[in-house]
Amino acid sequence: MRAACATVIMAPMLKSILKSAGADAVKYFPVRFVPALTALVTVPIFTRAVGAAEYGDFYLITTATSVAAAVATAWITGAVVRFYWTYHKQERLDDFVSTTLWATAGSIFGVSAIIGMGAWLLRDVIPAGVLALVPVGLGSLAVNYFVQVALQVLRAANRSTSYAVLSVASTLITTAFSIYFVASGDLGAFGILLGVVVGNLIVLPFSLRSIAREGSLAPTHVRRDVLAEFMRFGLPLVPATVSSLLLVLSDRYMLGILRDSAEVGLYSLTYGLGEKIMQLITLPLIITMVPVMTQAFEQQGAEMAQKVQTQFTRYFALATIPILGGLLAAGEDFMTVFTGTEYHSAYPILPVVAGIAMCWALVQLAGNGIALAKRSTIIMSNTLAGTAFNVAGNALFIPRYGYTAAAWTTLGAYGVILLLTWLRSRTYLAWRIPAPDVLKALVAGAALWTALRLVFAHAQPSIALLLAEAALGLATYAIVLLVLRAFHPDEIALVKSVTSRVLRRSRGHRM
């Protein structure tokens, strides 16, 4: 009986941790909502101004710069999140921040120089459309990822407000410049990347000022022992991150080689939309979870960290399943409304891509024990296995089935990684899945899908239809969850408290 009660009413310390984490997740939500919202503005503009073939060239260069950025910064960002609280405890944040900053600068400069020289040497081999984007692509790599590392320092410090403000500002400013260059300058894909460079150059000084509040930016505080610890933990993450990117991005190159640039454009555009929609929910949870679990592990121990992990898994299932159900039911309507005619045919892979983003986030959830135990080589080997599966699947099926095969093989590869992560994390921090809660979410998600298919099966796609589908779907999902008693008393009480507080404030403003 006591054990059963413990699952319904959370212990005070766990409740306090999750309440704080929930507040941070709410602050992080705009970090994903704004990019998703801006995509709804930019996609109709870009897909009507940039053809699928040119979009393919754009995604090929951004793929290359993403891999380069992983080589340059993955070992730093992983270490930043893991070791912030370690150096905070030692009162050595000056050394921590300075080493982070200058290691990032040196690494980005070195990798950019190598990529630039390689592109020049292979200029007769690289397609002309891709080659023309190399300089601005490297510029976007350097500035964008410098800002991203600064944001990771804020994330590690649980400074969610500063992180959210800077991230949202970066998104809005870069998007505004990209739209301007594409719409008024007729620069096409080059203009999109130029907007990223200009926008992040504006945000960069504010990012540096923000992390300066954590510690010194002076190079005199760079410490070899800090750098060595970063490298011991972080360098195994580089092949893992590169493999993860290759897992997701190699299919673009294989599509370009085995099919054509137009398929690269169709696939990449749809992939970006599906990923952004799912990451509306998954990234705020993941961004919040990792530092919260690390802090709980360092300050309260492994048992508390495991309880936090289980609750995050529950919230993850409740929040992501309705998105997947909605895209399965209304993906074609969404693509018809928000993309140019040339891109409509790619709608079947939209929910598949959302499933990929969902699996990626689950891997982060399941692998927390491995990260907390500093066993980054396990992360690397798991990712390499998934990448091998993906490359083999792409080589086998892309020639016949094109970008549809690329989406499904990527989903299968993440399934492999998730299974390996779950099995290999049990030694360090077993991932306990709250099966009854997940089952309730699946039942509610099935009800959502059924309601949308029955009510809107023959409706004409429009923004009004999408809004109606969203309203009916969410209402159906919430009602079924309430009937199934999927919410704990503590959670219902918290929602009521927050709602009443918001209503009191709104009444106060009116008076």
PyMOL commands that set and color helices and strands:
alter all, ss='L'
color gray80, all
select helices_A, chain A and resi 2-8+12-49+52-89+93-121+128-131+134-156+160-183+189-211+219-221+224-234+237-258+261-300+302-338+341-366+368-372+376-401+403-425+435-456+463-483+489-510
alter helices_A, ss='H'
color red, helices_A
deselect
rebuild
show_as cartoon
